[in-house]
Amino acid sequence: MSVADPEMLDAPEPVEAWWRRLLRDPSALLASLVLLIVVFCALAAPAISPHDPFASSRAIMQPPIWAEGGDWLHPLGTDGQGRDMLSRLFYGTRLTLIIGLVSVGIGGAFGSLMGLLAAFRPGLDPWVMRCVDVMLSFPAILLGLALVAVMGPGALPVIVALAVATVPDCARIARSVAVSVMQQDYIEAGRALGLSNFALFTRYLLRNCISSIMIFLSLRFGQIILIGAALSFLGLGARPPTAELGMMAAQGRDFLLFAPHIAIIPSVLIFVIVLAANVLGDALRDVLDPRLRS
């Protein structure tokens, strides 16, 4: 292996090798299956919903099928306005996943770029990290309150707040990994070969940091779903009659004593999504982090 070929010194593993190791983990397979089912139900909500999620009926607070008084017309019962819970779960899951994915995607992209630039250009490091420290001083819920006061309640302020809350943590992770990568011999070999800064950044620095960034974002996704649901629970998210899991749980608070399914069912679904995302994130960490491979 020649020092003059830096790419060969630390070539990332092929994706097929990652999948083979991931498929050998039963918990990862189960978590992936759960998330695939959830994503499918969210994407196919208009086709598989048995009722209009916004249409009221006379069957107000009807219990689910396993409770006395339930029937198959509304398998998961109805809410306080007679709307079908199953249909609203499909639509609410779609909005919840969109909020989580968009927030993680935008925040992860900006945070990764900031962290990698801070390590690649040492002169930018103090400025970037001070910016990160300032952003860390704003909790996501406090930032959400401020944005709602300016923009009004809705999904967009929640996405902005969660994306901004993701940026500093992702920037710290990306910078810590990039600093160690910048000290490797193949970076110096690339400079000696006269490679441009863009080639060094994209072909060597980014490629060797992407697995650690993906591990962080996969674990962050579950946290973002939970924080987004909490913001919606507090009334800072989507506005009625839009279906969103956190808001659906909040709407069921007034009926806990005589219709607990209105709040419990969306809360259980939030728990399942977050748990599956965290389990899959742990499995990806075991697969992608070379320090944890045995």
N, C-alpha and C positions, 0 to 999 in steps of 0.2 A: 504494500500500500504506500503510495507516494505522498509525501507532505505537500507536493505541488497540486494535489487533487483534494481540496478541502471538503468537497461535497461527499466524498467517499469516507471521510474520517468520521462523519456523524450523520450518515444517511438515515432518515426516519424509516421505521419499519413499515412495510406495506400494510394497507388497510385490512387485507385478508388475514394477516396474523393477529391483528386486534380482534377481529370478529371470531376467529377460532377460539381464542382465550375467553372471550365474553360468553360464547355459547356453552362453555363448559361450566358456567356458574348457574346453578338452578335458581337462586334468588334473583339474579339479573334477568334470566329468562321470564320468570313470573312477573317481575316489575315491568319488563318490556311489553309483555302480553297485556297487562292491565292498562298501561299507557296507550297502547295501540287501540284497544277497545274504546277507551275514553276519547281519543282523538277521532276515531271513526264515528262514534256517536255524535261528537260535536260537529264534524264536517257534514254528516248526513242528516243533521237535525231537521231541515225542511222536509226530507223524504220520509223519515221514520217517526216523526212526532205524530201521535194519534189524534191530537187536538190542536187548535190554535192556542199558542201559549199566552196570548193576551185576551182571549175571549172568556168572559165570565159566564157562569151557569147557576142554576138554582141549587146545585149540589155543593153547598158551602161547607168547608171544613169536613168533607167526607173522609173517613179513615182509609188507610191503605188496605190492600186485599187481604193481608194476614190478620187484620183486626176485625172485630165484630162490626158489621155494617158496611164493610168494604165490598166492592164488586169489580169485575174486570173492565168495566167501562173506564174507570180511573184507577189503574193498578196501584199507583202510589198515593192515591187520594187527591184531594183538592185543597187549595189554600183558603184564606179568609175571604176571598172574593169569588170563590168557585172556579178558579183557574186550575187546569190539570197540572199536577206536580211533575209528572214524568216529562211532559212536553217542555215545561219551563226548565227542568234540569238539563235537557239536551241543549237548549238555547243558552242557558246560564253557563254551562260548561264551556261552550264555544267562546263566549265573551271573556270568561276567566282565563282560558288558555291564550287567547289573543293578547290580553293585557300582559300576561307573564312572558310570552315569547317576544313580543315587541319590546318590552322593557329590558329584558335580558339582552336581546340583540343589539339595541341601540346603546345601552350602557356598557355592554361588553366591548363593542367596537371602539367607542371613544376611550374607555378605560385602558384597553389593551394598547391602543395607539399612544396614549400618553405615557404609559409605563415603558414601552419599548423605546420611544424617543428619548425618555429620560436616561435610559441605560446606554443608548447608542450615541447620544450627544451629551457628554458629561456636563457641558456648560448649561444645558437646559435643566439638569437634574434638580438643583435647588428651587427653581421657579415652579417646575411641575409639581414637586412634592409639597411645596407650600400651598399650592392650589388644592392639592388632594387633602391636605390637613384642614383647610377651610371647609371643603365639601363634607368631610367627615363630621364636622361639628353640627350639621343639620340632620336630625333624625328624619326618616322617611315620613312618619306621620305628621311631624311639625311642618315639613316641606309641603306635604299634601294639603294641610290646612291653609298654608299661605297661598298656594296656587289656586285652591278652590275659592278663596276670598277674592282673588284677582280675576280668574277665568270663569268662575261658577262651577257647580258640581257637574261631574261627567266622567267618562272614561279617560278622556285626553289628559286632564290634570293628574290623574292617578298614574298614567303611563309615564308622563314627564317626571313626576316625583320618584317613581321606582327606578327609572333609568338613571336619574341623577344620583340616587342612592347607591346604584350599582357601580358607577364610574370609579369612585375612590378605592373601593376594595379590589376591583379588577386591576386598577392601575398599580396598586402595591404588589399584587401577585405577579403581574407581568414584569414589573421592574426587578423584583427579586430574582426571578428566573433569568431574565435577560442579562443581569449583571454577571451571573456565573457563566452564561454562554459567551459573553464578550471576552472573558478571560481564557477561552479555549484556544488551542494552537491553530485550529483551522480558520479562525477569524484573522489571525495574523498572517497565515498563509495566503488567504484571499487578498489581503491588503498588499502583500508582497507581489502577487500576480497582477496587481493593477486593476482589480475589480472595482466597479463604481460603488458608491455608497448605497445606491438603490439596490444593486445586486446583492451586496452584503446583507442589507436589511431584509429583503424579501426572501432570498434563497437560503440564507444560513441562520440569521437571527430569528426571523418569524417562524420558519419551519421547525426550529428546535425548541420554540417556546409554545407552539400552538397546542400541544397535548396538555400542558399544564393549565393553559387558559381554558381549554375545553373542560377539564376536570372541575375547575372552579365554577364555570358557568352552569355545568350540569347540576352541581350542588346548590348553586345560587337560585336556580329556577324554582325549586321547592320553597325556598325562603320568600321569593318574590310572590309566588302564588298565595302564600300565607299572609304576607303583609298587604297585598292587594285586597284580599278578602277582608282583612281587618279594617282597611280604609273604607271599603264599601259598607261594612257592618256599621261603621260610625256615620254613614250617610254622606261620605265624600266621593263615592264612586258614581256608577251609572244611575241615572234618574228613572223612577218608575214611569211607565210599566215595563221598562227594559228588564230582562231577566239576567241576573248575575248571582253567583252562588253566595257571596258574602251578604249581598242585599237581601236575598231570599231568607237566609238565616236570621237576619235582623228583623224582617217582617214577621217571622214566626215567634218572636219573643213574647208578644202579647197573648199567644195562644198555647203556651207551654203546658198549662195545667189541664186543658181539655182537648187540645189538638197538637200534641208534641211533635208529630211527624213533620209539620210545616218547617220547623227549625232544625230538627235532628237529621232529616234526610240530606239536605244540602251540606250540613256540617260534616256528616260522615263522608260524603263525596269529596269534600275538600281534604279531609284526613287521608283518604285513599290516594288521591292524586299526589299530595305532598310526600306521603310515605313511599309510594312507588318511585317518585322522582329522586328521593334521597337514596333509596336502595340502588337504583340504577347509577346514580352519581358515584356511590361508593365502589360499585363494580367497575365503572369506567376508570376510577382512580387506580384500582388494582391492576387494570389492564394497561393503562397508558403511562403510569409512573414507573420508570425503570428501576427506581430504588425499592419498590415494593414487589418486584417480580422475584419469584423463587425458581 
